[in-house]
Amino acid sequence: MSSTLAAGAGLDFTLAQQLTVIALCALTAYISHMALAVFNDGVRPFLLDFIQGRTTRSATTAVSFGLSAGFIFGLGAPMALSTGVLNPWLVFLPTDILGMLAPKKWLAPILGGAWGAVVVFGLNGANDVAHDLPVDFITAMQQMSTPILFLFTLFPVLAITKQFGRKWGGVAGGLELALVVLTMKLWPKMFAGALAMAVGVLMLIALAVAKDMKQRKDDKAAGVTGIVLDDDPMASLFSASAARLRRHLPLFMVLGAGVCVLAQMHIFGGGEATSFLIAKGQYTEAAQVDFYRVFGFIPLIATTALASGAYGIAGFTLVYPIGYLMPNPFLAAIVGAAVFAAEVLALSSIGKVLGKLPSVRDSSEHLRSAIGDTLQLAILFGSLMAANAMGGGLGILVVGGLYLLNDAMGRPVVRMAAAPAAVIVGGILLNVLYWLDLFTPIKG
């Protein structure tokens, strides 16, 4: 697969696209202000104290900023500039912060809309300036495409190995490798990892369900039954949280419609690998990748929503793959609204089902961990490839050195975002060295 992105890798948006981004940012900031939903999964558990009045808006804002800033500037902005495709870290994490920051309800959508305007108007200017520099580090960052896409394919193998051991991990690894080779040979225009990931995720789910069914059968044979307490405080909390979200169902339906429309416009990717696939025009493959990710996040999002009373800005993220495949924005809006309505109404039932399937819950945790592990290596490797493309050995020294220094300093920038951030800082430094006549850019 070529690492060259589609010609539309600039950040030029039509008026309809600009208005959609601005309106969606205004809406998500308003919803964040109401503590009804945030994108950052790490922030959601803190919202219960805010909802119940045990902490202040400013304290919650500080938590949101601390957990999100590194992803916004270290991952969201670099990924958008290198692919020409927006992403949730750049669009939704800032509106988490701005919405919570706003002291008044009417101010939240204004701040969110202003951020949307910065995204659609400011990024294009930054993109143009960066491409005109002697050391074009934005184009160099497209080198991240191949390692991200191919290493990401392995996340089901890692998840299976962690949960079910080396034997099943080896089987999954061999099967995925064979499927990647087969896909590259027989269907060269298809993303080589799509079929392998599908089989890997299905294999993980099958193993988890089989383990849970066996455990239930063994428990039944041994006369072991679950005991449910009517006055269980967690059950009461979950019920109250689900009811709180259902009361705002129309607002969530508007949110689902907006996110789905943004995905349908093909200017937005829900993940690192997806952004590169969208940039290449491979929308079906992008839908597959984001659909597989859903299995890793449904239990996390459902349980944190039920525990905190706050949902995810993208819900279970099903609206991403659905949006990519929709033929027009009007149908995307209808389907997105329906999907969000179904998700919110089904939260209590999903929580109960997950309570009976502990291995499936464990699988989602292993999937998320595996996704993080594969992307961490892929992003680091891709960033070093970008460093080599823009500055050879000196580029690798600067970017790798910044990454290691960040680790030594206790990771002020989260590890996932540290390498792309280092590429941008390194690119700026190489341009300064060029202007000082101390560095000659690498041609081509």
DAPETA-V110413 format. One record per residue. RES is the residue in one letter. BURIAL is I if it has 9 or more other C-alpha atoms within 8 Angstrom, else O. Layout:
res=RES burial=BURIAL
res=RES burial=BURIAL
//
This chain:
res=M burial=O
res=S burial=O
res=S burial=O
res=T burial=O
res=L burial=I
res=A burial=O
res=A burial=O
res=G burial=O
res=A burial=I
res=G burial=I
res=L burial=I
res=D burial=O
res=F burial=O
res=T burial=O
res=L burial=O
res=A burial=O
res=Q burial=I
res=Q burial=I
res=L burial=O
res=T burial=I
res=V burial=I
res=I burial=I
res=A burial=I
res=L burial=I
res=C burial=I
res=A burial=I
res=L burial=I
res=T burial=I
res=A burial=I
res=Y burial=I
res=I burial=I
res=S burial=I
res=H burial=I
res=M burial=I
res=A burial=I
res=L burial=I
res=A burial=I
res=V burial=I
res=F burial=I
res=N burial=I
res=D burial=I
res=G burial=O
res=V burial=I
res=R burial=I
res=P burial=I
res=F burial=I
res=L burial=I
res=L burial=I
res=D burial=I
res=F burial=I
res=I burial=O
res=Q burial=O
res=G burial=O
res=R burial=O
res=T burial=O
res=T burial=O
res=R burial=I
res=S burial=O
res=A burial=O
res=T burial=I
res=T burial=I
res=A burial=O
res=V burial=I
res=S burial=I
res=F burial=I
res=G burial=O
res=L burial=I
res=S burial=I
res=A burial=I
res=G burial=I
res=F burial=I
res=I burial=I
res=F burial=I
res=G burial=I
res=L burial=I
res=G burial=I
res=A burial=I
res=P burial=I
res=M burial=I
res=A burial=I
res=L burial=I
res=S burial=I
res=T burial=I
res=G burial=I
res=V burial=I
res=L burial=I
res=N burial=I
res=P burial=I
res=W burial=I
res=L burial=I
res=V burial=I
res=F burial=I
res=L burial=I
res=P burial=I
res=T burial=I
res=D burial=I
res=I burial=I
res=L burial=I
res=G burial=I
res=M burial=I
res=L burial=I
res=A burial=I
res=P burial=O
res=K burial=O
res=K burial=I
res=W burial=O
res=L burial=I
res=A burial=I
res=P burial=I
res=I burial=I
res=L burial=I
res=G burial=I
res=G burial=I
res=A burial=I
res=W burial=I
res=G burial=I
res=A burial=I
res=V burial=I
res=V burial=I
res=V burial=I
res=F burial=O
res=G burial=I
res=L burial=I
res=N burial=I
res=G burial=O
res=A burial=O
res=N burial=I
res=D burial=O
res=V burial=O
res=A burial=I
res=H burial=I
res=D burial=O
res=L burial=O
res=P burial=O
res=V burial=I
res=D burial=I
res=F burial=I
res=I burial=I
res=T burial=I
res=A burial=I
res=M burial=I
res=Q burial=I
res=Q burial=I
res=M burial=I
res=S burial=I
res=T burial=I
res=P burial=I
res=I burial=I
res=L burial=I
res=F burial=I
res=L burial=I
res=F burial=I
res=T burial=I
res=L burial=I
res=F burial=I
res=P burial=I
res=V burial=I
res=L burial=I
res=A burial=I
res=I burial=I
res=T burial=I
res=K burial=I
res=Q burial=I
res=F burial=I
res=G burial=I
res=R burial=O
res=K burial=O
res=W burial=I
res=G burial=I
res=G burial=I
res=V burial=O
res=A burial=I
res=G burial=I
res=G burial=O
res=L burial=I
res=E burial=I
res=L burial=I
res=A burial=O
res=L burial=I
res=V burial=I
res=V burial=I
res=L burial=I
res=T burial=I
res=M burial=I
res=K burial=O
res=L burial=O
res=W burial=O
res=P burial=I
res=K burial=O
res=M burial=I
res=F burial=I
res=A burial=I
res=G burial=I
res=A burial=I
res=L burial=I
res=A burial=I
res=M burial=I
res=A burial=I
res=V burial=I
res=G burial=I
res=V burial=I
res=L burial=O
res=M burial=I
res=L burial=I
res=I burial=I
res=A burial=O
res=L burial=O
res=A burial=I
res=V burial=I
res=A burial=O
res=K burial=I
res=D burial=I
res=M burial=O
res=K burial=O
res=Q burial=O
res=R burial=O
res=K burial=O
res=D burial=O
res=D burial=I
res=K burial=I
res=A burial=O
res=A burial=O
res=G burial=O
res=V burial=O
res=T burial=O
res=G burial=O
res=I burial=O
res=V burial=O
res=L burial=O
res=D burial=O
res=D burial=O
res=D burial=O
res=P burial=O
res=M burial=O
res=A burial=O
res=S burial=I
res=L burial=I
res=F burial=I
res=S burial=I
res=A burial=I
res=S burial=I
res=A burial=I
res=A burial=O
res=R burial=I
res=L burial=I
res=R burial=I
res=R burial=O
res=H burial=O
res=L burial=I
res=P burial=O
res=L burial=O
res=F burial=I
res=M burial=I
res=V burial=I
res=L burial=I
res=G burial=I
res=A burial=I
res=G burial=I
res=V burial=I
res=C burial=I
res=V burial=I
res=L burial=I
res=A burial=I
res=Q burial=I
res=M burial=I
res=H burial=I
res=I burial=I
res=F burial=I
res=G burial=I
res=G burial=I
res=G burial=I
res=E burial=I
res=A burial=I
res=T burial=I
res=S burial=I
res=F burial=I
res=L burial=I
res=I burial=I
res=A burial=I
res=K burial=I
res=G burial=O
res=Q burial=I
res=Y burial=I
res=T burial=O
res=E burial=I
res=A burial=I
res=A burial=I
res=Q burial=I
res=V burial=I
res=D burial=I
res=F burial=I
res=Y burial=I
res=R burial=I
res=V burial=I
res=F burial=I
res=G burial=I
res=F burial=I
res=I burial=I
res=P burial=I
res=L burial=I
res=I burial=I
res=A burial=I
res=T burial=I
res=T burial=I
res=A burial=I
res=L burial=I
res=A burial=I
res=S burial=I
res=G burial=I
res=A burial=I
res=Y burial=I
res=G burial=I
res=I burial=I
res=A burial=I
res=G burial=I
res=F burial=I
res=T burial=I
res=L burial=I
res=V burial=I
res=Y burial=I
res=P burial=I
res=I burial=I
res=G burial=I
res=Y burial=I
res=L burial=I
res=M burial=I
res=P burial=O
res=N burial=O
res=P burial=I
res=F burial=O
res=L burial=I
res=A burial=I
res=A burial=I
res=I burial=I
res=V burial=I
res=G burial=I
res=A burial=I
res=A burial=I
res=V burial=I
res=F burial=I
res=A burial=I
res=A burial=O
res=E burial=I
res=V burial=I
res=L burial=O
res=A burial=O
res=L burial=I
res=S burial=I
res=S burial=O
res=I burial=I
res=G burial=I
res=K burial=O
res=V burial=O
res=L burial=I
res=G burial=O
res=K burial=O
res=L burial=I
res=P burial=I
res=S burial=I
res=V burial=I
res=R burial=I
res=D burial=I
res=S burial=I
res=S burial=I
res=E burial=I
res=H burial=I
res=L burial=I
res=R burial=I
res=S burial=I
res=A burial=I
res=I burial=I
res=G burial=O
res=D burial=I
res=T burial=I
res=L burial=I
res=Q burial=I
res=L burial=O
res=A burial=I
res=I burial=I
res=L burial=I
res=F burial=I
res=G burial=I
res=S burial=I
res=L burial=I
res=M burial=I
res=A burial=I
res=A burial=I
res=N burial=I
res=A burial=I
res=M burial=I
res=G burial=I
res=G burial=I
res=G burial=O
res=L burial=O
res=G burial=I
res=I burial=I
res=L burial=O
res=V burial=I
res=V burial=I
res=G burial=I
res=G burial=I
res=L burial=I
res=Y burial=I
res=L burial=O
res=L burial=O
res=N burial=I
res=D burial=I
res=A burial=O
res=M burial=O
res=G burial=O
res=R burial=I
res=P burial=O
res=V burial=I
res=V burial=I
res=R burial=I
res=M burial=I
res=A burial=I
res=A burial=I
res=A burial=I
res=P burial=I
res=A burial=I
res=A burial=I
res=V burial=I
res=I burial=I
res=V burial=I
res=G burial=I
res=G burial=I
res=I burial=O
res=L burial=O
res=L burial=I
res=N burial=I
res=V burial=O
res=L burial=I
res=Y burial=I
res=W burial=O
res=L burial=O
res=D burial=O
res=L burial=O
res=F burial=O
res=T burial=O
res=P burial=I
res=I burial=I
res=K burial=O
res=G burial=O
//
